Amino acid sequence: MKEIMLPYVLIIWLLVKLGVIKWTLRNAVISVGFGAFLAFLLFTAHRFWSPADLTDSTTVKAPHAVLSPLFGQQVKDIYVTHNQP
């Protein structure tokens, strides 16, 4: 996600270096604030509306499973045989 923000940082840097934007406290707060808001929107969109999640076709294939009980508990029996689907 942070790679998506690189063009924004480059554009703001170029605008400041070319003199289009003067680097005052007000402009710095606006530029950094908008960048933080944009990063938050990208994070939220990527986290909650990822294309992989919208297809409902993702499967997880793990080579093994780890059984770990909570503290103070024990696994008494396992009712699965080896390689059982």
N, CA, C and O atoms as a Tinker XYZ file with bonds, in Angstrom:
   340  protein
     1  N      0.810000   -1.183000    0.000000    73     2
     2  CA     0.000000    0.000000    0.000000    64     1     3
     3  C      0.864000    1.261000    0.000000    63     2     4     5
     4  O      0.510000    2.266000   -0.618000    81     3
     5  N      1.984000    1.200000    0.690000    73     3     6
     6  CA     2.813000    2.398000    0.745000    64     5     7
     7  C      3.419000    2.732000   -0.613000    63     6     8     9
     8  O      3.789000    3.882000   -0.850000    81     7
     9  N      3.528000    1.752000   -1.509000    73     7    10
    10  CA     4.040000    2.045000   -2.845000    64     9    11
    11  C      3.062000    2.897000   -3.642000    63    10    12    13
    12  O      3.471000    3.647000   -4.529000    81    11
    13  N      1.783000    2.788000   -3.333000    73    11    14
    14  CA     0.774000    3.590000   -4.021000    64    13    15
    15  C      0.917000    5.061000   -3.636000    63    14    16    17
    16  O      0.568000    5.946000   -4.417000    81    15
    17  N      1.432000    5.322000   -2.427000    73    15    18
    18  CA     1.583000    6.698000   -1.962000    64    17    19
    19  C      2.808000    7.394000   -2.564000    63    18    20    21
    20  O      2.906000    8.618000   -2.483000    81    19
    21  N      3.732000    6.659000   -3.158000    73    19    22
    22  CA     4.940000    7.271000   -3.709000    64    21    23
    23  C      4.658000    8.319000   -4.783000    63    22    24    25
    24  O      5.304000    9.367000   -4.769000    81    23
    25  N      3.731000    8.093000   -5.710000    73    23    26
    26  CA     3.447000    9.166000   -6.681000    64    25    27
    27  C      2.918000   10.441000   -6.021000    63    26    28    29
    28  O      3.239000   11.543000   -6.464000    81    27
    29  N      2.113000   10.302000   -4.972000    73    27    30
    30  CA     1.605000   11.488000   -4.272000    64    29    31
    31  C      2.755000   12.270000   -3.644000    63    30    32    33
    32  O      2.820000   13.494000   -3.758000    81    31
    33  N      3.659000   11.553000   -2.982000    73    31    34
    34  CA     4.810000   12.212000   -2.353000    64    33    35
    35  C      5.673000   12.878000   -3.420000    63    34    36    37
    36  O      6.138000   14.000000   -3.223000    81    35
    37  N      5.894000   12.202000   -4.544000    73    35    38
    38  CA     6.695000   12.767000   -5.630000    64    37    39
    39  C      6.042000   14.019000   -6.213000    63    38    40    41
    40  O      6.725000   15.005000   -6.492000    81    39
    41  N      4.728000   13.980000   -6.396000    73    39    42
    42  CA     4.029000   15.141000   -6.956000    64    41    43
    43  C      4.118000   16.331000   -6.011000    63    42    44    45
    44  O      4.382000   17.451000   -6.449000    81    43
    45  N      3.900000   16.100000   -4.714000    73    43    46
    46  CA     3.988000   17.198000   -3.752000    64    45    47
    47  C      5.407000   17.752000   -3.701000    63    46    48    49
    48  O      5.601000   18.967000   -3.649000    81    47
    49  N      6.404000   16.858000   -3.717000    73    47    50
    50  CA     7.807000   17.297000   -3.697000    64    49    51
    51  C      8.134000   18.145000   -4.929000    63    50    52    53
    52  O      8.780000   19.187000   -4.824000    81    51
    53  N      7.676000   17.680000   -6.104000    73    51    54
    54  CA     7.921000   18.441000   -7.332000    64    53    55
    55  C      7.219000   19.798000   -7.291000    63    54    56    57
    56  O      7.798000   20.800000   -7.712000    81    55
    57  N      5.995000   19.848000   -6.797000    73    55    58
    58  CA     5.285000   21.119000   -6.720000    64    57    59
    59  C      5.990000   22.100000   -5.794000    63    58    60    61
    60  O      6.014000   23.301000   -6.061000    81    59
    61  N      6.563000   21.595000   -4.710000    73    59    62
    62  CA     7.298000   22.472000   -3.789000    64    61    63
    63  C      8.609000   22.915000   -4.425000    63    62    64    65
    64  O      8.959000   24.092000   -4.350000    81    63
    65  N      9.343000   21.992000   -5.053000    73    63    66
    66  CA    10.640000   22.328000   -5.663000    64    65    67
    67  C     10.493000   23.290000   -6.836000    63    66    68    69
    68  O     11.349000   24.150000   -7.044000    81    67
    69  N      9.419000   23.152000   -7.600000    73    67    70
    70  CA     9.208000   24.033000   -8.746000    64    69    71
    71  C      8.590000   25.374000   -8.344000    63    70    72    73
    72  O      8.444000   26.266000   -9.180000    81    71
    73  N      8.235000   25.515000   -7.087000    73    71    74
    74  CA     7.703000   26.778000   -6.611000    64    73    75
    75  C      6.224000   26.969000   -6.824000    63    74    76    77
    76  O      5.707000   28.064000   -6.601000    81    75
    77  N      5.524000   25.932000   -7.251000    73    75    78
    78  CA     4.082000   26.047000   -7.435000    64    77    79
    79  C      3.396000   26.165000   -6.079000    63    78    80    81
    80  O      2.426000   26.907000   -5.924000    81    79
    81  N      3.911000   25.427000   -5.098000    73    79    82
    82  CA     3.402000   25.489000   -3.725000    64    81    83
    83  C      4.531000   25.980000   -2.829000    63    82    84    85
    84  O      5.636000   25.437000   -2.858000    81    83
    85  N      4.255000   26.996000   -2.045000    73    83    86
    86  CA     5.246000   27.448000   -1.065000    64    85    87
    87  C      5.116000   26.570000    0.172000    63    86    88    89
    88  O      4.001000   26.290000    0.614000    81    87
    89  N      6.237000   26.131000    0.738000    73    87    90
    90  CA     6.231000   25.218000    1.869000    64    89    91
    91  C      6.080000   26.009000    3.171000    63    90    92    93
    92  O      7.044000   26.242000    3.900000    81    91
    93  N      4.847000   26.405000    3.430000    73    91    94
    94  CA     4.524000   27.087000    4.684000    64    93    95
    95  C      3.885000   26.062000    5.616000    63    94    96    97
    96  O      3.597000   24.935000    5.214000    81    95
    97  N      3.673000   26.462000    6.849000    73    95    98
    98  CA     3.067000   25.548000    7.820000    64    97    99
    99  C      1.660000   25.147000    7.385000    63    98   100   101
   100  O      1.272000   23.988000    7.532000    81    99
   101  N      0.906000   26.086000    6.858000    73    99   102
   102  CA    -0.466000   25.792000    6.406000    64   101   103
   103  C     -0.471000   24.798000    5.260000    63   102   104   105
   104  O     -1.218000   23.820000    5.287000    81   103
   105  N      0.367000   25.042000    4.242000    73   103   106
   106  CA     0.422000   24.131000    3.101000    64   105   107
   107  C      0.980000   22.769000    3.488000    63   106   108   109
   108  O      0.561000   21.752000    2.937000    81   107
   109  N      1.918000   22.735000    4.426000    73   107   110
   110  CA     2.467000   21.465000    4.875000    64   109   111
   111  C      1.406000   20.644000    5.592000    63   110   112   113
   112  O      1.294000   19.439000    5.368000    81   111
   113  N      0.631000   21.291000    6.449000    73   111   114
   114  CA    -0.434000   20.575000    7.170000    64   113   115
   115  C     -1.485000   20.066000    6.190000    63   114   116   117
   116  O     -1.966000   18.942000    6.332000    81   115
   117  N     -1.845000   20.871000    5.208000    73   115   118
   118  CA    -2.827000   20.437000    4.211000    64   117   119
   119  C     -2.293000   19.266000    3.397000    63   118   120   121
   120  O     -3.006000   18.282000    3.200000    81   119
   121  N     -1.046000   19.353000    2.917000    73   119   122
   122  CA    -0.471000   18.292000    2.080000    64   121   123
   123  C     -0.307000   16.994000    2.861000    63   122   124   125
   124  O     -0.681000   15.926000    2.376000    81   123
   125  N      0.249000   17.081000    4.064000    73   123   126
   126  CA     0.459000   15.876000    4.870000    64   125   127
   127  C     -0.875000   15.324000    5.355000    63   126   128   129
   128  O     -1.064000   14.108000    5.383000    81   127
   129  N     -1.791000   16.188000    5.732000    73   127   130
   130  CA    -3.111000   15.727000    6.172000    64   129   131
   131  C     -3.870000   15.023000    5.071000    63   130   132   133
   132  O     -4.467000   13.970000    5.297000    81   131
   133  N     -3.849000   15.602000    3.871000    73   131   134
   134  CA    -4.520000   14.943000    2.743000    64   133   135
   135  C     -3.837000   13.623000    2.398000    63   134   136   137
   136  O     -4.508000   12.648000    2.057000    81   135
   137  N     -2.510000   13.585000    2.485000    73   135   138
   138  CA    -1.793000   12.332000    2.234000    64   137   139
   139  C     -2.144000   11.261000    3.254000    63   138   140   141
   140  O     -2.315000   10.096000    2.894000    81   139
   141  N     -2.254000   11.642000    4.530000    73   139   142
   142  CA    -2.637000   10.679000    5.562000    64   141   143
   143  C     -4.075000   10.199000    5.350000    63   142   144   145
   144  O     -4.371000    9.018000    5.524000    81   143
   145  N     -4.959000   11.116000    4.974000    73   143   146
   146  CA    -6.346000   10.739000    4.683000    64   145   147
   147  C     -6.415000    9.792000    3.487000    63   146   148   149
   148  O     -7.169000    8.820000    3.513000    81   147
   149  N     -5.647000   10.060000    2.452000    73   147   150
   150  CA    -5.604000    9.201000    1.277000    64   149   151
   151  C     -5.055000    7.822000    1.628000    63   150   152   153
   152  O     -5.575000    6.811000    1.156000    81   151
   153  N     -4.006000    7.771000    2.454000    73   151   154
   154  CA    -3.443000    6.483000    2.886000    64   153   155
   155  C     -4.463000    5.699000    3.703000    63   154   156   157
   156  O     -4.573000    4.482000    3.555000    81   155
   157  N     -5.213000    6.392000    4.567000    73   155   158
   158  CA    -6.252000    5.716000    5.348000    64   157   159
   159  C     -7.343000    5.162000    4.444000    63   158   160   161
   160  O     -7.806000    4.041000    4.655000    81   159
   161  N     -7.763000    5.930000    3.437000    73   159   162
   162  CA    -8.780000    5.438000    2.503000    64   161   163
   163  C     -8.278000    4.227000    1.725000    63   162   164   165
   164  O     -9.022000    3.266000    1.527000    81   163
   165  N     -7.022000    4.265000    1.282000    73   163   166
   166  CA    -6.461000    3.128000    0.560000    64   165   167
   167  C     -6.389000    1.900000    1.451000    63   166   168   169
   168  O     -6.715000    0.797000    1.012000    81   167
   169  N     -5.965000    2.078000    2.699000    73   167   170
   170  CA    -5.897000    0.951000    3.629000    64   169   171
   171  C     -7.278000    0.360000    3.861000    63   170   172   173
   172  O     -7.446000   -0.860000    3.843000    81   171
   173  N     -8.269000    1.221000    4.079000    73   171   174
   174  CA    -9.627000    0.734000    4.344000    64   173   175
   175  C    -10.193000    0.010000    3.131000    63   174   176   177
   176  O    -10.779000   -1.064000    3.265000    81   175
   177  N    -10.026000    0.581000    1.973000    73   175   178
   178  CA   -10.541000   -0.058000    0.755000    64   177   179
   179  C     -9.838000   -1.374000    0.491000    63   178   180   181
   180  O    -10.475000   -2.352000    0.099000    81   179
   181  N     -8.541000   -1.411000    0.698000    73   179   182
   182  CA    -7.800000   -2.648000    0.451000    64   181   183
   183  C     -8.150000   -3.718000    1.480000    63   182   184   185
   184  O     -8.210000   -4.903000    1.155000    81   183
   185  N     -8.380000   -3.298000    2.716000    73   183   186
   186  CA    -8.642000   -4.260000    3.783000    64   185   187
   187  C    -10.046000   -4.833000    3.699000    63   186   188   189
   188  O    -10.228000   -6.035000    3.890000    81   187
   189  N    -11.037000   -4.007000    3.420000    73   187   190
   190  CA   -12.425000   -4.455000    3.496000    64   189   191
   191  C    -13.056000   -4.764000    2.143000    63   190   192   193
   192  O    -14.029000   -5.516000    2.087000    81   191
   193  N    -12.537000   -4.213000    1.058000    73   191   194
   194  CA   -13.128000   -4.459000   -0.249000    64   193   195
   195  C    -12.105000   -4.979000   -1.235000    63   194   196   197
   196  O    -12.019000   -4.499000   -2.366000    81   195
   197  N    -11.334000   -5.955000   -0.807000    73   195   198
   198  CA   -10.331000   -6.547000   -1.684000    64   197   199
   199  C    -11.029000   -7.385000   -2.759000    63   198   200   201
   200  O    -12.019000   -8.054000   -2.464000    81   199
   201  N    -10.534000   -7.361000   -3.994000    73   199   202
   202  CA   -11.178000   -8.155000   -5.059000    64   201   203
   203  C    -11.222000   -9.647000   -4.754000    63   202   204   205
   204  O    -12.155000  -10.328000   -5.179000    81   203
   205  N    -10.250000  -10.166000   -4.037000    73   203   206
   206  CA   -10.264000  -11.593000   -3.702000    64   205   207
   207  C    -11.410000  -11.926000   -2.765000    63   206   208   209
   208  O    -11.952000  -13.030000   -2.815000    81   207
   209  N    -11.786000  -10.982000   -1.910000    73   207   210
   210  CA   -12.873000  -11.231000   -0.972000    64   209   211
   211  C    -14.242000  -11.125000   -1.630000    63   210   212   213
   212  O    -15.205000  -11.721000   -1.148000    81   211
   213  N    -14.342000  -10.379000   -2.719000    73   211   214
   214  CA   -15.634000  -10.173000   -3.356000    64   213   215
   215  C    -16.038000  -11.322000   -4.267000    63   214   216   217
   216  O    -17.206000  -11.418000   -4.644000    81   215
   217  N    -15.106000  -12.198000   -4.631000    73   215   218
   218  CA   -15.434000  -13.273000   -5.555000    64   217   219
   219  C    -16.040000  -14.480000   -4.872000    63   218   220   221
   220  O    -16.711000  -15.275000   -5.531000    81   219
   221  N    -15.827000  -14.651000   -3.561000    73   219   222
   222  CA   -16.291000  -15.819000   -2.805000    64   221   223
   223  C    -15.775000  -17.124000   -3.409000    63   222   224   225
   224  O    -16.443000  -18.154000   -3.316000    81   223
   225  N    -14.605000  -17.089000   -4.019000    73   223   226
   226  CA   -14.054000  -18.296000   -4.624000    64   225   227
   227  C    -12.677000  -18.642000   -4.066000    63   226   228   229
   228  O    -11.969000  -19.473000   -4.634000    81   227
   229  N    -12.299000  -18.019000   -2.972000    73   227   230
   230  CA   -10.980000  -18.294000   -2.417000    64   229   231
   231  C    -11.042000  -19.505000   -1.502000    63   230   232   233
   232  O    -11.969000  -19.650000   -0.704000    81   231
   233  N    -10.054000  -20.364000   -1.625000    73   231   234
   234  CA    -9.926000  -21.527000   -0.750000    64   233   235
   235  C     -8.535000  -21.530000   -0.162000    63   234   236   237
   236  O     -7.576000  -21.073000   -0.785000    81   235
   237  N     -8.441000  -22.042000    1.027000    73   235   238
   238  CA    -7.158000  -22.141000    1.702000    64   237   239
   239  C     -6.774000  -23.605000    1.755000    63   238   240   241
   240  O     -7.520000  -24.426000    2.288000    81   239
   241  N     -5.623000  -23.936000    1.212000    73   239   242
   242  CA    -5.137000  -25.312000    1.228000    64   241   243
   243  C     -3.870000  -25.347000    2.067000    63   242   244   245
   244  O     -2.810000  -24.884000    1.644000    81   243
   245  N     -3.999000  -25.901000    3.251000    73   243   246
   246  CA    -2.858000  -25.975000    4.156000    64   245   247
   247  C     -2.319000  -27.403000    4.174000    63   246   248   249
   248  O     -3.100000  -28.354000    4.166000    81   247
   249  N     -0.997000  -27.566000    4.198000    73   247   250
   250  CA    -0.428000  -28.917000    4.233000    64   249   251
   251  C     -0.634000  -29.609000    5.577000    63   250   252   253
   252  O     -0.582000  -30.836000    5.654000    81   251
   253  N     -0.864000  -28.846000    6.622000    73   251   254
   254  CA    -1.093000  -29.428000    7.947000    64   253   255
   255  C     -1.878000  -28.437000    8.803000    63   254   256   257
   256  O     -1.960000  -27.250000    8.487000    81   255
   257  N     -2.440000  -28.935000    9.869000    73   255   258
   258  CA    -3.180000  -28.079000   10.797000    64   257   259
   259  C     -2.545000  -28.196000   12.177000    63   258   260   261
   260  O     -2.092000  -29.270000   12.571000    81   259
   261  N     -2.517000  -27.111000   12.891000    73   259   262
   262  CA    -1.948000  -27.091000   14.228000    64   261   263
   263  C     -3.094000  -26.926000   15.226000    63   262   264   265
   264  O     -3.858000  -25.964000   15.160000    81   263
   265  N     -3.198000  -27.878000   16.148000    73   263   266
   266  CA    -4.202000  -27.788000   17.196000    64   265   267
   267  C     -3.534000  -27.223000   18.430000    63   266   268   269
   268  O     -2.609000  -27.831000   18.970000    81   267
   269  N     -3.987000  -26.074000   18.880000    73   267   270
   270  CA    -3.399000  -25.482000   20.072000    64   269   271
   271  C     -4.530000  -25.057000   21.002000    63   270   272   273
   272  O     -5.228000  -24.080000   20.728000    81   271
   273  N     -4.715000  -25.790000   22.104000    73   271   274
   274  CA    -5.781000  -25.443000   23.033000    64   273   275
   275  C     -5.443000  -24.181000   23.818000    63   274   276   277
   276  O     -4.304000  -23.713000   23.823000    81   275
   277  N     -6.454000  -23.650000   24.474000    73   275   278
   278  CA    -6.244000  -22.479000   25.305000    64   277   279
   279  C     -5.412000  -22.852000   26.524000    63   278   280   281
   280  O     -5.154000  -24.030000   26.775000    81   279
   281  N     -5.000000  -21.850000   27.272000    73   279   282
   282  CA    -4.195000  -22.090000   28.469000    64   281   283
   283  C     -4.981000  -22.932000   29.470000    63   282   284   285
   284  O     -6.144000  -22.643000   29.751000    81   283
   285  N     -4.354000  -23.958000   30.000000    73   283   286
   286  CA    -4.972000  -24.803000   31.008000    64   285   287
   287  C     -5.883000  -25.865000   30.441000    63   286   288   289
   288  O     -6.521000  -26.588000   31.207000    81   287
   289  N     -5.970000  -25.989000   29.125000    73   287   290
   290  CA    -6.825000  -27.002000   28.506000    64   289   291
   291  C     -5.959000  -27.999000   27.763000    63   290   292   293
   292  O     -4.805000  -27.717000   27.441000    81   291
   293  N     -6.518000  -29.160000   27.495000    73   291   294
   294  CA    -5.805000  -30.203000   26.770000    64   293   295
   295  C     -6.700000  -30.770000   25.687000    63   294   296   297
   296  O     -7.925000  -30.754000   25.807000    81   295
   297  N     -6.071000  -31.278000   24.612000    73   295   298
   298  CA    -6.800000  -31.963000   23.556000    64   297   299
   299  C     -6.923000  -33.415000   23.986000    63   298   300   301
   300  O     -5.915000  -34.104000   24.140000    81   299
   301  N     -8.172000  -33.893000   24.186000    73   299   302
   302  CA    -8.378000  -35.247000   24.686000    64   301   303
   303  C     -8.365000  -36.258000   23.548000    63   302   304   305
   304  O     -7.608000  -37.227000   23.606000    81   303
   305  N     -9.165000  -36.066000   22.533000    73   303   306
   306  CA    -9.250000  -36.999000   21.402000    64   305   307
   307  C     -9.301000  -36.224000   20.100000    63   306   308   309
   308  O     -9.786000  -35.093000   20.047000    81   307
   309  N     -8.789000  -36.857000   19.041000    73   307   310
   310  CA    -8.865000  -36.308000   17.694000    64   309   311
   311  C     -9.558000  -37.352000   16.837000    63   310   312   313
   312  O     -9.069000  -38.474000   16.709000    81   311
   313  N    -10.689000  -36.996000   16.250000    73   311   314
   314  CA   -11.498000  -37.940000   15.500000    64   313   315
   315  C    -11.291000  -37.792000   13.993000    63   314   316   317
   316  O    -12.254000  -37.833000   13.228000    81   315
   317  N    -10.063000  -37.623000   13.575000    73   315   318
   318  CA    -9.722000  -37.502000   12.171000    64   317   319
   319  C     -8.557000  -38.417000   11.893000    63   318   320   321
   320  O     -7.578000  -38.416000   12.639000    81   319
   321  N     -8.643000  -39.208000   10.823000    73   319   322
   322  CA    -7.524000  -40.068000   10.455000    64   321   323
   323  C     -6.604000  -39.324000    9.521000    63   322   324   325
   324  O     -6.960000  -38.259000    9.017000    81   323
   325  N     -5.442000  -39.859000    9.285000    73   323   326
   326  CA    -4.445000  -39.226000    8.436000    64   325   327
   327  C     -4.958000  -39.106000    7.004000    63   326   328   329
   328  O     -5.453000  -40.082000    6.441000    81   327
   329  N     -4.843000  -37.914000    6.410000    73   327   330
   330  CA    -5.275000  -37.602000    5.033000    64   329   331
   331  C     -6.769000  -37.734000    4.813000    63   330   332   333
   332  O     -7.207000  -37.922000    3.678000    81   331
   333  N     -7.554000  -37.641000    5.858000    73   331   334
   334  CA    -8.999000  -37.679000    5.680000    64   333   335
   335  C     -9.484000  -36.325000    5.171000    63   334   336   337
   336  O     -9.100000  -35.294000    5.722000    81   335
   337  N    -10.321000  -36.306000    4.131000    73   335   338
   338  CA   -10.808000  -35.011000    3.628000    64   337   339
   339  C    -11.784000  -34.358000    4.592000    63   338   340
   340  O    -12.286000  -33.268000    4.319000    81   339
